[in-house]
């Protein structure tokens, strides 16, 4: 981004010329880190972190491990109805589907227990868990296999769910509630590709178009430390095998989990979009946002 606000700067910054950038030798024991971010709806096309995430998923060959708040959009409170205009992130789901179907990659995902509210706050103040179950998440991924590979038969899809896809709620010592009965939330935005590189930062994978920042640690030895210190204890405490029944996943393939279409050119549609944006911490819905997530927002 060379100018902000657009057409307001008195002068542009100097042109980047790679030849004059100082060079230095890689320091001993240093770790390669790639800084990635986005500008959300501040500008129309500056979301390079999203491209980086898809490239990482598409590069996977063995296993993807994810610790996320959620993959599905924010729901109307106490329901499993997505807020108007909010959709599942089809571009990300397509990449996960390709990894599973084409390359036989294992995908392990830990998400929040639905509606987990921290620290006595209200639902509108903080809610870690948008309302979806592990079955919902798995069904939406398998849907994208069927969408991209129409010839995929039921038996083969079931086998992929059984052998390659594992989704569970976050737990402490195999329990998904605290001693006071409140469910456990997960606020992580973290994933590992092939146990070689990992992302950690502020960017959720569900539809929430904010300005975000994080780092990709591109080092196998450091990633192994993260697996040992964070992922393995998390997975051992959380995964029980009971959150994602294959029959329930297959039965859920025909459910429409996206929010209703919103016409943002009408007063009622704009009001719906603004309400959804406020509740999802989204800075606004527009055509570019829809393209980013592989969805459609009605504009006529």
Buried (B, 14 or more C-beta within 10 A) or exposed (E): EEEEEEEEEEEEEEEEEEEEEEEEEEEEEEEEEBEBBBBBBBBEEBBEBBEBBBEBBBBBEEBBBBBBBBBBBBBBBEEBBBBBBBBBBBBBBBBBBBBBBEEEBBBBBBBBBBBBBEEEEEEEEBBBBBBBBBBBBBBBBBBBBBEBBEEBEEEEBBEBBEEBBBBBBBBEEEEBEEEEEBBBBBBBBBBBBBBBBBBBBEBBBBBBBBBBEBBBBBBEEBBBEBBEEBBEEBBEBBBEEEBBBBEBBBEBBEEEBBBEBBBBEEEEBBEBBBBBBEBBEBBEBBEBBBBBBBBBBBEE
